[in-house]
Amino acid sequence: MDQYITTPLTTQKVEELRAGDYVYLSGIIYTARDAAHQRMYETMEEGGSIPIDLKNNIIYYLGPTPEKENQVIGSAGPTTSSRMDKYTPLLLDSGLKGMIGKGKRNQAVIDAMIKNKAVYFAAVGGAGALLSKRIKASKVIAYDDLGTEAIRELFVEDFPVIVVIDSEGNNLYEIVMQSS
């Protein structure tokens, strides 16, 4: 089922999503990759505050290429999500409602998603140039010293993703494997 969602996410909207749903996101999402996740995690573990409000927001596992002239952002394809798994349960417990990436997640992340009513979306790997056309604004908002791994605030319009793991733990990857 196709769904058009404006961010931020709500628990009600997340609970309506099912593994396999096609979703088109519009609004603000944030980017963060390995280095930014590690920094946020360590800051939170030490009792500090991080530079974004996670509540009801989405993090896209992205380190874009540099933008060319007349571009908002360079190629914007997803990175492998499992590299963020050790940091993710704490972020979910702090209010994060959605993640965008590619590939499998570990059981601790899935358990935290169920507990916190969150969703994991996949963006199509290898389609970064096409995905970047759905990003209408991009600005670095934290950790500029990390270069392409800095945290960015993106404004997206009809950004295409697929629900891979829903808030009940249903996993599209497993569903496909069982049906074949």
Contacts in CASP RR format, 6 or more apart in sequence:
PFRMAT RR
TARGET T0000
AUTHOR 0000-0000-0000
METHOD contacts of the structure
MODEL  1
MDQYITTPLTTQKVEELRAGDYVYLSGIIYTARDAAHQRMYETMEEGGSI
PIDLKNNIIYYLGPTPEKENQVIGSAGPTTSSRMDKYTPLLLDSGLKGMI
GKGKRNQAVIDAMIKNKAVYFAAVGGAGALLSKRIKASKVIAYDDLGTEA
IRELFVEDFPVIVVIDSEGNNLYEIVMQSS
1 18 0 8 1.000
1 21 0 8 1.000
1 22 0 8 1.000
2 21 0 8 1.000
2 22 0 8 1.000
2 23 0 8 1.000
2 24 0 8 1.000
3 16 0 8 1.000
3 17 0 8 1.000
3 21 0 8 1.000
3 22 0 8 1.000
3 23 0 8 1.000
3 24 0 8 1.000
4 23 0 8 1.000
4 24 0 8 1.000
4 26 0 8 1.000
4 158 0 8 1.000
5 13 0 8 1.000
5 23 0 8 1.000
5 24 0 8 1.000
5 25 0 8 1.000
5 26 0 8 1.000
6 25 0 8 1.000
6 26 0 8 1.000
6 27 0 8 1.000
7 25 0 8 1.000
7 26 0 8 1.000
7 27 0 8 1.000
7 28 0 8 1.000
7 29 0 8 1.000
7 56 0 8 1.000
7 57 0 8 1.000
7 58 0 8 1.000
8 28 0 8 1.000
8 55 0 8 1.000
8 56 0 8 1.000
8 57 0 8 1.000
8 58 0 8 1.000
8 97 0 8 1.000
9 56 0 8 1.000
9 57 0 8 1.000
9 58 0 8 1.000
9 97 0 8 1.000
9 98 0 8 1.000
9 119 0 8 1.000
10 56 0 8 1.000
10 97 0 8 1.000
11 97 0 8 1.000
11 117 0 8 1.000
14 97 0 8 1.000
14 98 0 8 1.000
14 117 0 8 1.000
14 118 0 8 1.000
14 119 0 8 1.000
14 166 0 8 1.000
14 167 0 8 1.000
15 117 0 8 1.000
15 167 0 8 1.000
17 23 0 8 1.000
17 119 0 8 1.000
17 163 0 8 1.000
17 166 0 8 1.000
17 167 0 8 1.000
18 163 0 8 1.000
18 166 0 8 1.000
18 170 0 8 1.000
19 163 0 8 1.000
19 164 0 8 1.000
19 165 0 8 1.000
19 166 0 8 1.000
19 169 0 8 1.000
19 170 0 8 1.000
19 171 0 8 1.000
19 172 0 8 1.000
19 175 0 8 1.000
20 162 0 8 1.000
20 163 0 8 1.000
20 164 0 8 1.000
20 172 0 8 1.000
20 175 0 8 1.000
21 162 0 8 1.000
21 163 0 8 1.000
21 166 0 8 1.000
22 160 0 8 1.000
22 161 0 8 1.000
22 162 0 8 1.000
23 121 0 8 1.000
23 160 0 8 1.000
23 161 0 8 1.000
23 162 0 8 1.000
23 163 0 8 1.000
24 158 0 8 1.000
24 159 0 8 1.000
24 160 0 8 1.000
24 161 0 8 1.000
25 58 0 8 1.000
25 121 0 8 1.000
25 156 0 8 1.000
25 158 0 8 1.000
25 159 0 8 1.000
25 161 0 8 1.000
26 156 0 8 1.000
26 157 0 8 1.000
26 158 0 8 1.000
26 159 0 8 1.000
27 155 0 8 1.000
27 156 0 8 1.000
27 157 0 8 1.000
28 57 0 8 1.000
28 153 0 8 1.000
28 154 0 8 1.000
28 155 0 8 1.000
28 156 0 8 1.000
29 57 0 8 1.000
29 58 0 8 1.000
29 59 0 8 1.000
29 60 0 8 1.000
29 100 0 8 1.000
29 154 0 8 1.000
29 156 0 8 1.000
29 159 0 8 1.000
30 52 0 8 1.000
30 57 0 8 1.000
30 58 0 8 1.000
30 59 0 8 1.000
30 60 0 8 1.000
30 141 0 8 1.000
30 151 0 8 1.000
30 152 0 8 1.000
30 153 0 8 1.000
30 154 0 8 1.000
31 59 0 8 1.000
31 60 0 8 1.000
31 61 0 8 1.000
31 62 0 8 1.000
31 63 0 8 1.000
31 64 0 8 1.000
31 151 0 8 1.000
31 152 0 8 1.000
31 154 0 8 1.000
32 40 0 8 1.000
32 59 0 8 1.000
32 60 0 8 1.000
32 61 0 8 1.000
32 84 0 8 1.000
32 149 0 8 1.000
32 151 0 8 1.000
33 61 0 8 1.000
33 62 0 8 1.000
33 63 0 8 1.000
33 79 0 8 1.000
33 83 0 8 1.000
33 84 0 8 1.000
33 148 0 8 1.000
33 149 0 8 1.000
34 83 0 8 1.000
34 84 0 8 1.000
34 149 0 8 1.000
35 143 0 8 1.000
35 146 0 8 1.000
35 149 0 8 1.000
36 142 0 8 1.000
36 143 0 8 1.000
36 146 0 8 1.000
36 149 0 8 1.000
36 150 0 8 1.000
36 151 0 8 1.000
37 84 0 8 1.000
37 87 0 8 1.000
37 88 0 8 1.000
37 91 0 8 1.000
38 87 0 8 1.000
39 143 0 8 1.000
39 146 0 8 1.000
40 50 0 8 1.000
40 87 0 8 1.000
40 91 0 8 1.000
41 86 0 8 1.000
41 87 0 8 1.000
41 90 0 8 1.000
41 91 0 8 1.000
43 49 0 8 1.000
43 50 0 8 1.000
44 50 0 8 1.000
44 90 0 8 1.000
44 94 0 8 1.000
45 90 0 8 1.000
50 142 0 8 1.000
51 141 0 8 1.000
51 142 0 8 1.000
51 143 0 8 1.000
51 151 0 8 1.000
52 141 0 8 1.000
52 142 0 8 1.000
52 151 0 8 1.000
52 153 0 8 1.000
54 91 0 8 1.000
54 94 0 8 1.000
54 95 0 8 1.000
54 96 0 8 1.000
55 94 0 8 1.000
55 95 0 8 1.000
55 96 0 8 1.000
55 97 0 8 1.000
56 95 0 8 1.000
56 97 0 8 1.000
57 95 0 8 1.000
57 96 0 8 1.000
57 97 0 8 1.000
57 98 0 8 1.000
58 96 0 8 1.000
58 97 0 8 1.000
58 98 0 8 1.000
58 99 0 8 1.000
58 100 0 8 1.000
58 121 0 8 1.000
59 91 0 8 1.000
59 96 0 8 1.000
59 98 0 8 1.000
59 99 0 8 1.000
59 100 0 8 1.000
60 78 0 8 1.000
60 99 0 8 1.000
60 100 0 8 1.000
60 101 0 8 1.000
60 123 0 8 1.000
60 154 0 8 1.000
61 78 0 8 1.000
61 79 0 8 1.000
61 80 0 8 1.000
61 81 0 8 1.000
61 83 0 8 1.000
61 84 0 8 1.000
61 99 0 8 1.000
61 100 0 8 1.000
61 101 0 8 1.000
61 102 0 8 1.000
62 76 0 8 1.000
62 77 0 8 1.000
62 78 0 8 1.000
62 79 0 8 1.000
62 100 0 8 1.000
62 101 0 8 1.000
62 152 0 8 1.000
63 76 0 8 1.000
63 79 0 8 1.000
63 148 0 8 1.000
63 149 0 8 1.000
64 73 0 8 1.000
64 74 0 8 1.000
64 75 0 8 1.000
64 76 0 8 1.000
64 77 0 8 1.000
64 132 0 8 1.000
64 138 0 8 1.000
64 148 0 8 1.000
64 152 0 8 1.000
65 74 0 8 1.000
65 75 0 8 1.000
65 148 0 8 1.000
66 74 0 8 1.000
66 148 0 8 1.000
67 73 0 8 1.000
67 74 0 8 1.000
67 138 0 8 1.000
68 74 0 8 1.000
71 132 0 8 1.000
72 132 0 8 1.000
72 135 0 8 1.000
72 136 0 8 1.000
72 137 0 8 1.000
72 138 0 8 1.000
73 132 0 8 1.000
73 135 0 8 1.000
73 138 0 8 1.000
73 152 0 8 1.000
73 154 0 8 1.000
74 129 0 8 1.000
74 132 0 8 1.000
75 128 0 8 1.000
75 129 0 8 1.000
75 131 0 8 1.000
75 132 0 8 1.000
76 128 0 8 1.000
76 131 0 8 1.000
76 132 0 8 1.000
76 135 0 8 1.000
77 123 0 8 1.000
77 125 0 8 1.000
77 126 0 8 1.000
77 127 0 8 1.000
77 128 0 8 1.000
77 131 0 8 1.000
77 132 0 8 1.000
78 100 0 8 1.000
78 101 0 8 1.000
78 102 0 8 1.000
78 122 0 8 1.000
78 123 0 8 1.000
78 124 0 8 1.000
78 125 0 8 1.000
79 101 0 8 1.000
79 102 0 8 1.000
80 101 0 8 1.000
80 102 0 8 1.000
80 103 0 8 1.000
81 99 0 8 1.000
81 101 0 8 1.000
81 102 0 8 1.000
81 103 0 8 1.000
81 104 0 8 1.000
81 105 0 8 1.000
81 120 0 8 1.000
82 103 0 8 1.000
82 104 0 8 1.000
82 105 0 8 1.000
82 106 0 8 1.000
84 99 0 8 1.000
85 105 0 8 1.000
85 106 0 8 1.000
85 108 0 8 1.000
85 109 0 8 1.000
88 96 0 8 1.000
88 99 0 8 1.000
88 105 0 8 1.000
88 108 0 8 1.000
88 109 0 8 1.000
88 112 0 8 1.000
89 108 0 8 1.000
89 109 0 8 1.000
89 111 0 8 1.000
89 112 0 8 1.000
92 109 0 8 1.000
92 112 0 8 1.000
92 113 0 8 1.000
92 115 0 8 1.000
92 116 0 8 1.000
92 118 0 8 1.000
93 112 0 8 1.000
93 115 0 8 1.000
93 116 0 8 1.000
95 116 0 8 1.000
95 118 0 8 1.000
96 116 0 8 1.000
96 118 0 8 1.000
97 116 0 8 1.000
97 117 0 8 1.000
97 118 0 8 1.000
97 119 0 8 1.000
98 118 0 8 1.000
98 119 0 8 1.000
98 120 0 8 1.000
98 121 0 8 1.000
99 118 0 8 1.000
99 119 0 8 1.000
99 120 0 8 1.000
99 121 0 8 1.000
100 121 0 8 1.000
100 122 0 8 1.000
100 123 0 8 1.000
100 161 0 8 1.000
101 120 0 8 1.000
101 121 0 8 1.000
101 122 0 8 1.000
101 123 0 8 1.000
102 122 0 8 1.000
102 123 0 8 1.000
102 124 0 8 1.000
102 125 0 8 1.000
103 122 0 8 1.000
103 164 0 8 1.000
103 173 0 8 1.000
104 173 0 8 1.000
105 113 0 8 1.000
105 120 0 8 1.000
105 165 0 8 1.000
109 120 0 8 1.000
110 165 0 8 1.000
110 169 0 8 1.000
110 171 0 8 1.000
112 118 0 8 1.000
113 119 0 8 1.000
113 120 0 8 1.000
113 165 0 8 1.000
113 167 0 8 1.000
113 169 0 8 1.000
114 167 0 8 1.000
114 168 0 8 1.000
114 169 0 8 1.000
117 167 0 8 1.000
118 167 0 8 1.000
119 163 0 8 1.000
119 165 0 8 1.000
119 166 0 8 1.000
119 167 0 8 1.000
120 163 0 8 1.000
120 164 0 8 1.000
120 165 0 8 1.000
121 161 0 8 1.000
121 162 0 8 1.000
121 163 0 8 1.000
121 164 0 8 1.000
122 161 0 8 1.000
122 162 0 8 1.000
122 164 0 8 1.000
122 172 0 8 1.000
123 131 0 8 1.000
123 159 0 8 1.000
123 160 0 8 1.000
123 161 0 8 1.000
124 130 0 8 1.000
124 131 0 8 1.000
124 160 0 8 1.000
131 159 0 8 1.000
131 160 0 8 1.000
134 156 0 8 1.000
134 157 0 8 1.000
134 158 0 8 1.000
134 159 0 8 1.000
134 160 0 8 1.000
135 154 0 8 1.000
135 155 0 8 1.000
135 156 0 8 1.000
135 159 0 8 1.000
136 155 0 8 1.000
136 156 0 8 1.000
136 157 0 8 1.000
137 153 0 8 1.000
137 154 0 8 1.000
137 155 0 8 1.000
138 152 0 8 1.000
138 153 0 8 1.000
138 154 0 8 1.000
138 155 0 8 1.000
139 152 0 8 1.000
139 153 0 8 1.000
140 150 0 8 1.000
140 151 0 8 1.000
140 152 0 8 1.000
141 151 0 8 1.000
141 152 0 8 1.000
141 153 0 8 1.000
142 150 0 8 1.000
142 151 0 8 1.000
143 149 0 8 1.000
143 150 0 8 1.000
143 151 0 8 1.000
144 150 0 8 1.000
162 172 0 8 1.000
163 172 0 8 1.000
164 171 0 8 1.000
164 172 0 8 1.000
164 173 0 8 1.000
165 171 0 8 1.000
165 172 0 8 1.000
END
